[in-house]
Amino acid sequence: MQCILLQVGTATVPGSEAFWEERVGVRVAVAGASGYAGGELLRLISGHPDLEIGAVSAGAGAGTPVTDVHPHLPALAGRTFERADPGLLAAADLVFLALPHEESAALAAALPGHVAVVDLSASFRLTDPRAWATYYRTGHAGCWAYGLPELPGARARISAARRVASPGCYATAAIVALAPLLAAGLAEPRDIVIVAASGTSGAGRSVSAALLATEVMGAVSAYQVGGTHRHTPEIEQALAGATSGQGTREATADIVQPTVSFTPMLAPMPRGILATCTTRSASDGASTSAARAALADAYAGEPFVHLLPEGRWPTTAATVGSNAVHLQAAVDAHAGRCVVVAALDNLGKGAAGQAVQAANLMLGLPETAGLTAQGVAP
């Protein structure tokens, strides 16, 4: 760990009457640092006032200079990716795992219990082993604290945890959009439809013919249609908690279990998610003002969730490079449905930014440290 001197007084000469406070920089490691989410973690950590970068691993990329893969990070010139060695990673105070779920679960099991871990994969998000087996078809590794701070009671659980499961990108958009309406009794949980478009970075960095520029440019396409996308049970689990008032825990038997029809889409942009989330109104009296009030009440004072002025609809461009979620709501009186649209950066609030937000809470740091709600434009 590195000691950092922060000036609190006005003098600039050590040993003068100025008061100096000594802080200890927290060393964090990143496993899977050569991917898009891993690279975004490195960017955010590099600019974080209280974190320093420890080991950075990249599996098959071990020995490769970091800036060969991430040329936008000149501060890491001279650093090379290392192998994913649990002993090497365990020298850090906290480890970010940005790996496929099979690799993440195995590496997490090999890390000592005293090491704090934030996992960006799906390995530890689901409480129900049956849901895990249905969608992932591997052994269920368990369930950690769910790292979506904006849910009721979540901050306390994250702050007290040594292991946190960071939510999925689509799941974050959908849960933030719909949880307040379900909690307020404005929306019917049994008829939820979500159509969400993601940028190509959401598919990761692996080579795929479907992600070639000639295939993506000028095209929008659906994929994993018909309830097969793996974020479906994650969304249902969190919304069940919202309906029951139990946060992210499973709903009790007397609570109506949410049913989600989720259709993801690939959009010709590098990053961003736009999720249109609709559900049948719970009563004839549902109105746009009531839906907006539920969102405003739920996220009052939240640094990263922003309800836009009425009539202005979210756009992915406004959230690029940020940890923000932009929301808007309306009630379609003709169809009897509540509509909430959410936009976020899938590599920011949908991945690395949210992971850093959780890490800040786990480490007792200001929750917003190293993060911004301001996007990059144009």
N, C-alpha and C positions, 0 to 999 in steps of 0.2 A: 504494500500500500504506500501511497505517496502522501507526504504532508504538504499542505497548501496553506500559506499565510494569507489571510484576508484582512485588509485594512479596515478598521472600524473608526479610528480617529482621523484627524486631518493632516498630521505630520507624515512625512514620507521616509524618514530616516529611522531604521531599526535602532532600538535602544533609547529613543527619545521618549517624551511623555505620552506619545500617542499609544492608544490601547490597541493591541493586536489580538485577534482571536485565531487560534490554530484549529484547522479542520483537517480531517483525515479523508483523502480521496478514496472512494470505494472502487476496488478493482473488480471489473466484470469481464467475463469471457464470452465469446460467441462461437458456438458450434454450428456449422453450416453457413459460414460467413461468405461463401462465394456466390450464394443465391441472391435473388432480388431482395427478399426480406432481410437476409443477413447483411447485405450491403447497406440497406436503409438503417439497420441497427448500428452499423459502424459509423454512418454519417451522423446519426443523432447522438451517439455516445461521444463522438469527437467534439461536439459542441456543447456537451453537458457540463455544467459548472462543478458537479460533485462526483463525476465518474471518470475513471481512467480505463483504457482498454488493456486487458491482459491478453491471454491466449486467444488467437483467432484460428479456428480449424476449418478445413475444407475437404476432408476425406481424400478423394483421388487427386485433389488439387494441391496436396501438401507439397511445399517447396516452391510454389508459384508466388511471385511477388503480388502483394495485394493490389497494387495499382495497375497491374496487367489486366486484372478482372474489373476493378473499380477505378478507372482513371479519373473519376470525379472526386477522389479522396486523396489529394496530394499530401495532406498531413500524415498519411500512413505510408509515404514513400520510405523504402528501406525495410518495411515489414513484409514477412512472407507468411503464407498460410501454413499451419502446422497440422499434424495428424490429430484425429479426434481421440486423444488419450485421456481417459478419465482422471488419471493422476495429475496431468498437466492442467486440465480444466479446473480441478478441485483446488488449485492454488488461489483461485479467485474467490471473492466474497459472494458473488452471484453469477450464475451461468444462464445465458440465453440459449435455448435450443431451437434452431431454425432448420429442422431436419424433417424428412418424411416420417410418418408416424411410427413405422416399424423401427427405424434407427433411433428415433427420439426415445421411445420407451426403453429400449435396451441400454442406451447411454444413461438415461435418468436412473435406472436401477443400479448402475455401476458407480454413481457419484455418492460420496459420503452424505449421511443424513444432515450434517450440519451446514452443508452448502445450500444456499438459497437457489431456486431454479424457477425460471419462467419458460414454459414450453409453448412455442408457437404452433406446434402440430395439434392434431385432434386427439392425441393419445389419451389424455386425461380429462376430456371435457364431459363425457357422457356418464351418467350415474347408473344407467340400466345396461347390464351386460348383454341382454337380449337385443337391445337396439344396436349396440356396438357390433354384435355378431352379424346382424342383418345387413348392416351397411359397410362394415370393414372386413368381415370374414377372417378375423385373426383373434387371438386371445385378448381378453379385456384386461388392460394393465391397471385399472383402478380409476379413481376420480379425485381430482384436486380441487382446490378453491377456484371458482370460476372468475376470471379476471376482467369483468365488465364493471368498473367502479360505479357507473351511473345507475345501476340497479339498486333498489332499496336494500340496505344492510350489507351490500357487497364490499364497501370500503373497509369496514371493520374486519370482515373475513379475510380480505386480501392482506391487510396490514398485519394480521396475526399469523398468516401462513408462511411456511418455508418453501412450499411448492405451489405454484399457480399455473393454471391452464388458461392461456390467452385465447379469447374467442376467435372464431373464423370470421373472415371478411364479410361474406354475405350475411352470416348470422348476426354480426354486429349491427349492420344496417337495418335488418328486419326487426330485431329485438328492440332496438332503441326507438324505432318507428311505432311499434304496436303495443309494447308493454304498458305505457300509461293509459291507453284507451281500454285495454282489457281490465286493468286494475280499477279504473273508474266505472266499469260496468257499461260502457258505451258501445262496446263491440262484442259480437258473437264469436266465441273461440272455435266453434266447430266448422266454420266456413271461411278459412283464411286462404287467400290467393296472393302469391308473391311472384312477380316477374322482375328480375334484376339483371342488369347488364354490367359486365366487368371488362376492364382493360386486359390486355394480353399478359401483363406481368402476373396476373392472378394464377396463371397456369404454370408458373415457375420458369426456370431457365433451361430445362431439358429440351433437346432438339425434337421438334415435331413438325411433320409436314403441314398439319392443320394450322400451325402458327407462323408459317412462312409469310413474308410481307405480301407476296402475290396472292395468297389465299385470304388474308385478313383485310387488306386495304379495300375500301369500297364495299364492305360486306358486314352484315350483322347476322349472326346465326345462333340458334338455340342448341343446347346440348344437355345431356343427362336429363331428358324430359320424362315425365311420368312418375315423379316422386323418388327418383333414384339418386339424386344428389346427396352427398354425405352431410351437408349442413342441415338437412331437413329435420332429423331427430334432435339436433342441437337447438334449433329454433323452437321446436315444440316443447322441449324440456324447459327452456327459459321462460317461454310464455305461459306454461303451466304454472310455474312458480309465481309469475305476475298475477295470474288469475286467482291463485289461492292465497296470495299475500305472503308466500314463503320464499320470496327471492328467487334463487335459481334451483331450489330443491324441487323434487318431484311433488306433484299435487297429490292430495289425499283422495280417497276413493269417491267422496261425495262432491268433488270438484270436477266440472266438465273438462275433459282432456282436449287441448287444442288439436285441430286437424289442419295441416298445412299442405297446400298444393304449391310446390315451388318449381319455377322454370327459370334456370339460369341462361344467360345469353352472353355471347362473346362480341364485344364492340371493337371497332378499329381505332383504339387509343391505347397508349402504353399503361396508363394507370387510372384508377377511378372506378367507383361503383355507383350506379343509379338504381335504386330499388323502389318499385311501385308496389305498395302493400295495401291490399283491400280486404275488408271483412264485412259481413252483414251487420248492419246496425242492430243493436240490442233492443231498440225501441223506436217507435215512430217519432218520438220527440228528439232524436239525435239531430244535432245541427253542427254546422261548421264551427260556430263560435264555441260550442261545448267541446268539440274535439281539439280545437286550438287551446282552449283553457286547460284541458287535461295535460297536454304537452307542456304548456307554459308552467303549470304548477309542478310537474314532475322534474323539470330541468331548470327551475329557477336557481340562479347562482352557479350553474354548471359552467366550467370554463371552456368546455369543448363541444357542447351541444347547443346549437343555435336554431331557434324557431324564427323563420324568416317572416317579414311583414306580410300580412294577408294579401294574396294575389301574386306574390313573387314565388316562383318555384325553383327548387334546388337544381344546380348544375354541377357536374363533376369538376369542371374547370376551376370553380371557386374554392375547391377543397384541396387541390393538388399541392403536395409538399407540407400539408398541415395534419394536425391530429383532430380536426374538426369533423362534426357531423352536422349537415344542414337539413332542416326539416320543414315540411309544409303539409297542411291537412285540409281536407274538404269533405263534406258529406254529399254524396250523390243521392238526392232525394228521390229521383226517378227510379233508380235501381235499389234504393234502400241499403246503400253500402257506405262505409267509412273508407276514405282513401288517404293514405299517408305516403308521401314521397320522401326518401332519404338519399342524400349524396354524401360520399366520403371518399378519401384516398385509400385504396385497398392496401397499399404499402404503409400508410400512416396509421390512422385509427383502425384500419382493418388488419394490421399486422404489427410492424415494428414500433410505431408510436404508442399504440395501446400497451404493448409489452413493456416499454419504458415507463409508461404511466403506472402500471402495476408494480414495477420494480421500485419506483420512487416510494410508493406506499409501503412496500415490504421493508425498505431500508430506512424508513422514517424521514425521508427527504420531502421537500415541497412537491406536491403531486404534479405540478405543472413544470417542474425543473427540466430544462433541456427540450421543451416542447412548445409549439405555437399553434394558435387557432387561426393564424393568418396564412392564407394561401399564396400561391405564386401565379402571377398573371402578366402578360397573356400566355 
